[in-house]
Amino acid sequence: MVYVFEGARNSGKTFLSKEVSKTLFVPRFQFDFGDYFELLNLKSNGSNSAHAFSMGKEFMLMQIARDLKESPDFIHDRGIMTCLAWGLYENRISKIDVIKQVDFAESRGLFDNIHIIYIDGKNPDRSDRNKDSWDFADLGSGEREAFEYVKSVFAAKGIGFTIFKNSFDEKSLSDLNQLISNILK
């Protein structure tokens, strides 16, 4: 099973995925998208190439999860929801494209052996938030609105995902560890 941690920037998904990985001894994977983005000279706004690159990577990972069910469990930080939300947010794709791409993934069973955990929260401590060239997204609501649309498409199509409320405290981490432990059983 692949446990995909999704959510808007500053929701705590990376911190939580790292902590759950350590606590439950589940390997964690985070694609170095920013590095590839720079190396391949991909463009943000309006560039279909950036979206095609990110979706190609995601479809491949989902197909591996579907086809190699005997492979070990692992945590994946950011997946298809992020690709679609950022595609929409940066005008790389339209809302119709989101629906078509979700339909494509669903029709090929690419959600098999994938458990999406959507981390909902907003970190009140912004002291260490100088992360990358997408920091501008932390300032507005556009990214979160794009995620809300993607979540609504998943829900309308019956593609399950778990919403986890992150309160940025020890109880949140404990609750998430318990949630993943229950799924692993």
Backbone as CSV, one residue per row, in Angstrom:
resi,resn,N_x,N_y,N_z,CA_x,CA_y,CA_z,C_x,C_y,C_z
1,MET,0.859,-1.184,0.000,0.000,0.000,0.000,0.897,1.236,0.000
2,VAL,0.501,2.221,-0.782,1.174,3.509,-0.786,0.267,4.492,-0.052
3,TYR,0.813,5.128,0.956,0.093,6.127,1.740,0.533,7.493,1.237
4,VAL,-0.348,8.164,0.500,-0.006,9.436,-0.120,-0.501,10.566,0.779
5,PHE,0.442,11.355,1.270,0.107,12.516,2.088,-0.077,13.711,1.164
6,GLU,-1.278,14.247,1.163,-1.635,15.370,0.306,-2.025,16.563,1.172
7,GLY,-2.100,17.718,0.559,-2.550,18.914,1.250,-1.824,20.133,0.741
8,ALA,-2.395,21.269,1.039,-1.811,22.531,0.611,-0.492,22.773,1.344
9,ARG,0.295,23.661,0.787,1.541,24.057,1.446,1.215,24.563,2.850
10,ASN,2.125,24.324,3.760,2.003,24.828,5.124,0.943,24.087,5.945
11,SER,0.526,22.896,5.476,-0.458,22.114,6.234,0.208,21.134,7.197
12,GLY,1.523,20.950,7.062,2.255,20.056,7.959,2.446,18.659,7.424
13,LYS,2.113,18.426,6.158,2.182,17.055,5.622,3.596,16.499,5.593
14,THR,4.581,17.308,5.279,5.953,16.805,5.218,6.446,16.443,6.611
15,PHE,6.221,17.315,7.578,6.614,17.004,8.954,5.922,15.731,9.433
16,LEU,4.604,15.658,9.232,3.853,14.488,9.691,4.300,13.218,8.975
17,SER,4.523,13.298,7.674,4.936,12.093,6.945,6.306,11.611,7.426
18,LYS,7.207,12.526,7.720,8.520,12.135,8.244,8.397,11.488,9.620
19,GLU,7.587,12.067,10.483,7.424,11.535,11.839,6.734,10.172,11.835
20,VAL,5.679,10.028,11.032,4.982,8.739,10.940,5.934,7.685,10.375
21,SER,6.712,8.059,9.389,7.685,7.135,8.808,8.653,6.614,9.867
22,LYS,9.172,7.519,10.691,10.119,7.121,11.748,9.444,6.275,12.813
23,THR,8.279,6.700,13.241,7.590,6.023,14.345,7.110,4.630,13.960
24,LEU,6.549,4.505,12.759,5.950,3.237,12.336,6.872,2.407,11.444
25,PHE,8.075,2.896,11.200,9.059,2.182,10.368,8.513,1.874,8.977
26,VAL,7.842,2.873,8.397,7.328,2.777,7.034,8.200,3.698,6.180
27,PRO,8.862,3.166,5.156,9.718,4.027,4.331,8.933,5.184,3.731
28,ARG,9.623,6.280,3.507,9.003,7.504,2.995,9.730,7.934,1.723
29,PHE,8.944,8.414,0.754,9.491,8.893,-0.513,8.964,10.289,-0.784
30,GLN,9.862,11.181,-1.171,9.462,12.516,-1.609,10.232,12.822,-2.881
31,PHE,9.515,13.005,-3.960,10.117,13.291,-5.256,10.748,14.682,-5.233
32,ASP,11.933,14.818,-5.771,12.654,16.092,-5.789,12.153,16.971,-6.939
33,PHE,10.877,17.278,-6.935,10.266,17.998,-8.050,10.962,19.325,-8.326
34,GLY,11.246,20.100,-7.282,11.869,21.403,-7.470,13.187,21.316,-8.212
35,ASP,13.982,20.310,-7.877,15.276,20.133,-8.555,15.089,19.814,-10.037
36,TYR,14.175,18.894,-10.333,13.910,18.539,-11.729,13.288,19.711,-12.484
37,PHE,12.424,20.437,-11.805,11.762,21.602,-12.388,12.809,22.588,-12.900
38,GLU,13.810,22.861,-12.057,14.885,23.779,-12.444,15.764,23.170,-13.538
39,LEU,16.195,21.923,-13.357,17.090,21.267,-14.301,16.484,21.208,-15.705
40,LEU,15.211,20.881,-15.793,14.538,20.731,-17.085,13.969,22.043,-17.614
41,ASN,14.208,23.129,-16.864,13.753,24.458,-17.257,12.243,24.479,-17.509
42,LEU,11.493,23.842,-16.622,10.040,23.831,-16.741,9.491,25.179,-16.293
43,LYS,8.370,25.553,-16.835,7.748,26.837,-16.505,6.506,26.596,-15.663
44,SER,6.170,27.578,-14.834,5.009,27.443,-13.965,3.722,27.794,-14.687
45,ASN,3.356,29.052,-14.666,2.056,29.468,-15.175,1.869,29.171,-16.657
46,GLY,0.786,28.453,-16.936,0.389,28.190,-18.306,1.193,27.133,-19.044
47,SER,2.154,26.512,-18.397,3.009,25.540,-19.077,2.472,24.127,-18.904
48,ASN,2.030,23.542,-19.999,1.545,22.171,-19.937,2.694,21.196,-19.698
49,SER,3.924,21.554,-20.077,5.056,20.629,-19.909,5.310,20.325,-18.434
50,ALA,5.188,21.320,-17.561,5.389,21.087,-16.125,4.321,20.134,-15.599
51,HIS,3.104,20.313,-16.045,2.015,19.437,-15.594,2.189,18.023,-16.150
52,ALA,2.528,17.926,-17.424,2.727,16.604,-18.027,3.851,15.851,-17.320
53,PHE,4.914,16.553,-16.980,6.024,15.931,-16.260,5.560,15.406,-14.902
54,SER,4.855,16.236,-14.140,4.434,15.811,-12.801,3.393,14.688,-12.861
55,MET,2.480,14.740,-13.819,1.472,13.683,-13.923,2.083,12.384,-14.433
56,GLY,3.052,12.482,-15.337,3.731,11.269,-15.814,4.395,10.534,-14.664
57,LYS,5.074,11.299,-13.813,5.712,10.707,-12.632,4.651,10.076,-11.730
58,GLU,3.557,10.758,-11.549,2.526,10.251,-10.638,1.831,9.014,-11.199
59,PHE,1.498,9.035,-12.487,0.872,7.858,-13.101,1.796,6.644,-13.020
60,MET,3.100,6.859,-13.226,4.044,5.743,-13.131,4.051,5.168,-11.713
61,LEU,4.113,6.036,-10.712,4.123,5.571,-9.324,2.831,4.814,-9.001
62,MET,1.704,5.335,-9.456,0.422,4.688,-9.193,0.328,3.336,-9.908
63,GLN,0.875,3.258,-11.120,0.863,1.980,-11.835,1.740,0.957,-11.129
64,ILE,2.890,1.389,-10.625,3.753,0.478,-9.863,3.001,-0.042,-8.648
65,ALA,2.311,0.850,-7.939,1.544,0.439,-6.760,0.438,-0.546,-7.145
66,ARG,-0.191,-0.303,-8.289,-1.270,-1.190,-8.757,-0.725,-2.559,-9.156
67,ASP,0.380,-2.572,-9.897,0.880,-3.804,-10.496,1.778,-4.620,-9.577
68,LEU,2.442,-3.977,-8.643,3.363,-4.675,-7.742,2.810,-4.667,-6.321
69,LYS,1.670,-5.297,-6.165,0.988,-5.299,-4.867,1.817,-5.936,-3.755
70,GLU,2.785,-6.751,-4.113,3.622,-7.419,-3.114,4.743,-6.515,-2.616
71,SER,4.887,-5.317,-3.215,5.965,-4.429,-2.790,5.669,-3.881,-1.394
72,PRO,6.705,-3.443,-0.675,6.497,-2.964,0.692,5.679,-1.678,0.741
73,ASP,5.004,-1.480,1.868,4.275,-0.239,2.100,5.269,0.918,2.133
74,PHE,4.823,2.075,1.672,5.628,3.278,1.873,4.746,4.515,1.862
75,ILE,5.292,5.586,2.403,4.626,6.877,2.469,5.167,7.733,1.331
76,HIS,4.265,8.397,0.639,4.643,9.286,-0.464,4.162,10.688,-0.112
77,ASP,5.086,11.630,-0.059,4.760,13.023,0.258,4.409,13.745,-1.033
78,ARG,3.152,14.057,-1.200,2.549,14.729,-2.365,2.363,13.765,-3.524
79,GLY,1.160,13.767,-4.086,0.847,12.855,-5.171,-0.086,13.485,-6.190
80,ILE,-1.039,12.688,-6.665,-1.903,13.102,-7.768,-2.755,14.321,-7.432
81,MET,-3.245,14.412,-6.197,-4.046,15.586,-5.835,-3.220,16.860,-5.978
82,THR,-1.975,16.808,-5.539,-1.100,17.965,-5.647,-0.838,18.316,-7.108
83,CYS,-0.555,17.305,-7.925,-0.316,17.553,-9.352,-1.514,18.249,-9.988
84,LEU,-2.701,17.761,-9.676,-3.909,18.335,-10.265,-4.198,19.730,-9.706
85,ALA,-4.069,19.888,-8.392,-4.356,21.189,-7.775,-3.394,22.255,-8.280
86,TRP,-2.108,21.918,-8.365,-1.144,22.901,-8.843,-1.289,23.137,-10.350
87,GLY,-1.687,22.119,-11.088,-1.966,22.323,-12.502,-3.077,23.340,-12.682
88,LEU,-4.103,23.205,-11.876,-5.236,24.128,-11.918,-4.827,25.508,-11.397
89,TYR,-4.156,25.539,-10.273,-3.747,26.792,-9.626,-2.852,27.638,-10.533
90,GLU,-1.943,26.997,-11.252,-1.014,27.744,-12.102,-1.450,27.778,-13.572
91,ASN,-2.729,27.512,-13.819,-3.303,27.597,-15.170,-2.591,26.708,-16.177
92,ARG,-2.096,25.574,-15.715,-1.491,24.593,-16.626,-2.584,23.732,-17.247
93,ILE,-3.686,23.561,-16.486,-4.822,22.753,-16.940,-6.116,23.426,-16.512
94,SER,-7.215,22.960,-17.082,-8.537,23.496,-16.748,-9.251,22.535,-15.784
95,LYS,-10.401,22.963,-15.292,-11.216,22.095,-14.430,-11.669,20.853,-15.198
96,ILE,-11.962,21.017,-16.481,-12.338,19.864,-17.316,-11.173,18.890,-17.412
97,ASP,-9.948,19.413,-17.550,-8.762,18.544,-17.598,-8.609,17.742,-16.312
98,VAL,-8.903,18.374,-15.170,-8.829,17.653,-13.891,-9.750,16.439,-13.942
99,ILE,-10.975,16.650,-14.370,-11.954,15.551,-14.436,-11.479,14.465,-15.396
100,LYS,-10.991,14.850,-16.563,-10.516,13.868,-17.550,-9.346,13.051,-17.006
101,GLN,-8.431,13.700,-16.317,-7.256,12.990,-15.814,-7.600,12.080,-14.645
102,VAL,-8.542,12.482,-13.813,-9.014,11.602,-12.743,-9.742,10.404,-13.355
103,ASP,-10.567,10.655,-14.362,-11.257,9.558,-15.058,-10.255,8.581,-15.661
104,PHE,-9.200,9.098,-16.280,-8.158,8.258,-16.866,-7.544,7.360,-15.791
105,ALA,-7.132,7.951,-14.681,-6.496,7.180,-13.599,-7.459,6.135,-13.045
106,GLU,-8.697,6.528,-12.859,-9.700,5.609,-12.310,-9.981,4.454,-13.275
107,SER,-10.098,4.751,-14.569,-10.421,3.720,-15.555,-9.321,2.665,-15.668
108,ARG,-8.124,3.008,-15.277,-6.999,2.072,-15.353,-6.638,1.463,-13.999
109,GLY,-7.491,1.709,-13.022,-7.258,1.118,-11.703,-6.051,1.688,-10.974
110,LEU,-5.672,2.911,-11.311,-4.468,3.482,-10.716,-4.649,3.907,-9.258
111,PHE,-5.874,3.896,-8.772,-6.089,4.196,-7.357,-6.039,2.933,-6.502
112,ASP,-5.907,1.762,-7.157,-5.763,0.512,-6.408,-4.452,0.549,-5.629
113,ASN,-4.495,0.116,-4.410,-3.307,0.019,-3.555,-2.741,1.398,-3.181
114,ILE,-3.594,2.425,-3.279,-3.233,3.793,-2.889,-4.212,4.238,-1.804
115,HIS,-3.674,4.773,-0.719,-4.530,5.363,0.322,-4.102,6.817,0.477
116,ILE,-4.989,7.733,0.113,-4.686,9.160,0.180,-5.122,9.703,1.536
117,ILE,-4.202,10.410,2.176,-4.490,11.077,3.440,-4.301,12.572,3.194
118,TYR,-5.410,13.288,3.201,-5.365,14.727,2.965,-5.178,15.428,4.304
119,ILE,-4.052,16.122,4.455,-3.744,16.832,5.688,-4.331,18.234,5.584
120,ASP,-5.239,18.526,6.500,-5.909,19.818,6.531,-5.403,20.581,7.751
121,GLY,-4.851,21.738,7.530,-4.357,22.567,8.629,-3.544,23.715,8.069
122,LYS,-3.231,24.657,8.925,-2.405,25.797,8.524,-1.456,26.104,9.666
123,ASN,-0.181,25.906,9.411,0.844,26.065,10.427,0.877,27.504,10.943
124,PRO,0.676,27.683,12.257,0.720,29.044,12.805,2.143,29.595,12.921
125,ASP,3.151,28.724,12.864,4.547,29.146,12.997,5.188,29.204,11.615
126,ARG,5.381,30.396,11.113,5.922,30.565,9.767,7.416,30.893,9.791
127,SER,8.077,30.678,10.914,9.474,31.098,11.062,10.434,30.344,10.146
128,ASP,10.116,29.123,9.776,11.034,28.341,8.937,10.454,28.065,7.554
129,ARG,9.657,28.973,7.052,8.920,28.725,5.818,9.577,29.248,4.556
130,ASN,10.840,29.502,4.536,11.503,29.925,3.308,12.016,28.670,2.614
131,LYS,11.119,27.973,1.900,11.452,26.647,1.384,11.893,26.636,-0.070
132,ASP,11.128,27.279,-0.939,11.409,27.143,-2.362,10.731,28.252,-3.162
133,SER,10.794,28.134,-4.471,10.259,29.189,-5.341,8.732,29.246,-5.362
134,TRP,8.074,28.354,-4.661,6.607,28.370,-4.599,6.096,28.942,-3.283
135,ASP,6.943,29.610,-2.518,6.529,30.193,-1.241,5.399,31.208,-1.403
136,PHE,5.299,31.829,-2.579,4.242,32.808,-2.818,2.859,32.217,-2.582
137,ALA,2.711,30.911,-2.762,1.400,30.267,-2.619,0.928,30.281,-1.176
138,ASP,1.864,30.433,-0.230,1.486,30.468,1.182,0.702,31.730,1.528
139,LEU,0.779,32.741,0.680,0.212,34.040,1.004,-1.268,34.177,0.657
140,GLY,-1.733,33.470,-0.333,-3.118,33.625,-0.769,-3.940,32.374,-0.544
141,SER,-5.138,32.384,-1.083,-6.043,31.247,-0.909,-6.198,30.418,-2.181
142,GLY,-5.549,30.823,-3.271,-5.724,30.143,-4.553,-5.353,28.677,-4.533
143,GLU,-4.243,28.337,-3.876,-3.840,26.937,-3.827,-4.874,26.109,-3.075
144,ARG,-5.328,26.601,-1.938,-6.325,25.868,-1.152,-7.640,25.722,-1.929
145,GLU,-8.018,26.744,-2.677,-9.232,26.657,-3.502,-9.071,25.587,-4.584
146,ALA,-7.885,25.510,-5.178,-7.631,24.473,-6.187,-7.728,23.089,-5.563
147,PHE,-7.178,22.919,-4.363,-7.287,21.636,-3.675,-8.746,21.305,-3.359
148,GLU,-9.526,22.297,-2.972,-10.947,22.055,-2.677,-11.659,21.542,-3.925
149,TYR,-11.346,22.105,-5.071,-11.963,21.628,-6.306,-11.552,20.181,-6.589
150,VAL,-10.266,19.897,-6.479,-9.785,18.526,-6.735,-10.443,17.557,-5.760
151,LYS,-10.525,17.920,-4.497,-11.199,17.045,-3.513,-12.658,16.818,-3.901
152,SER,-13.318,17.860,-4.411,-14.727,17.705,-4.797,-14.866,16.750,-5.980
153,VAL,-13.911,16.778,-6.905,-13.943,15.850,-8.039,-13.746,14.417,-7.540
154,PHE,-12.772,14.204,-6.659,-12.547,12.868,-6.099,-13.806,12.382,-5.384
155,ALA,-14.394,13.233,-4.573,-15.595,12.847,-3.817,-16.747,12.519,-4.755
156,ALA,-16.964,13.327,-5.793,-18.056,13.096,-6.743,-17.879,11.775,-7.488
157,LYS,-16.641,11.374,-7.697,-16.356,10.131,-8.414,-16.238,8.935,-7.471
158,GLY,-16.373,9.173,-6.171,-16.300,8.080,-5.202,-14.885,7.576,-4.947
159,ILE,-13.887,8.392,-5.247,-12.495,8.014,-4.982,-12.199,8.414,-3.549
160,GLY,-11.966,7.423,-2.716,-11.822,7.669,-1.292,-10.509,8.323,-0.907
161,PHE,-10.597,9.141,0.097,-9.422,9.717,0.741,-9.821,10.071,2.172
162,THR,-8.853,10.046,3.039,-9.075,10.361,4.441,-8.641,11.790,4.694
163,ILE,-9.510,12.572,5.311,-9.137,13.931,5.694,-8.676,13.885,7.139
164,PHE,-7.471,14.395,7.364,-6.917,14.432,8.714,-6.675,15.880,9.106
165,LYS,-7.290,16.299,10.211,-7.137,17.668,10.704,-5.866,17.763,11.535
166,ASN,-4.915,18.565,11.071,-3.661,18.776,11.779,-3.773,20.033,12.633
167,SER,-3.668,19.856,13.933,-3.720,20.990,14.862,-2.332,21.445,15.286
168,PHE,-1.304,20.832,14.708,0.084,21.193,14.987,0.419,21.033,16.467
169,ASP,0.047,19.859,16.981,0.373,19.543,18.365,0.710,18.059,18.462
170,GLU,1.129,17.631,19.622,1.505,16.222,19.822,0.315,15.292,19.617
171,LYS,-0.874,15.745,19.976,-2.067,14.904,19.813,-2.308,14.608,18.326
172,SER,-2.100,15.601,17.470,-2.268,15.365,16.028,-1.329,14.272,15.553
173,LEU,-0.081,14.346,15.964,0.892,13.330,15.554,0.497,11.959,16.095
174,SER,0.086,11.903,17.335,-0.339,10.639,17.929,-1.569,10.079,17.207
175,ASP,-2.535,10.948,16.921,-3.749,10.511,16.221,-3.431,9.996,14.814
176,LEU,-2.522,10.653,14.118,-2.166,10.214,12.778,-1.426,8.878,12.828
177,ASN,-0.522,8.722,13.777,0.146,7.425,13.943,-0.875,6.323,14.176
178,GLN,-1.876,6.597,14.998,-2.920,5.604,15.274,-3.731,5.302,14.012
179,LEU,-4.064,6.329,13.273,-4.819,6.148,12.030,-4.053,5.239,11.064
180,ILE,-2.789,5.535,10.851,-1.982,4.720,9.918,-1.817,3.312,10.476
181,SER,-1.587,3.182,11.759,-1.447,1.846,12.369,-2.699,1.017,12.123
182,ASN,-3.873,1.632,12.258,-5.130,0.913,12.021,-5.268,0.486,10.563
183,ILE,-4.827,1.325,9.642,-4.897,0.986,8.225,-3.925,-0.155,7.903
184,LEU,-2.742,-0.143,8.539,-1.725,-1.163,8.287,-2.170,-2.549,8.737
185,LYS,-3.091,-2.617,9.688,-3.513,-3.933,10.237,-4.276,-4.744,9.224
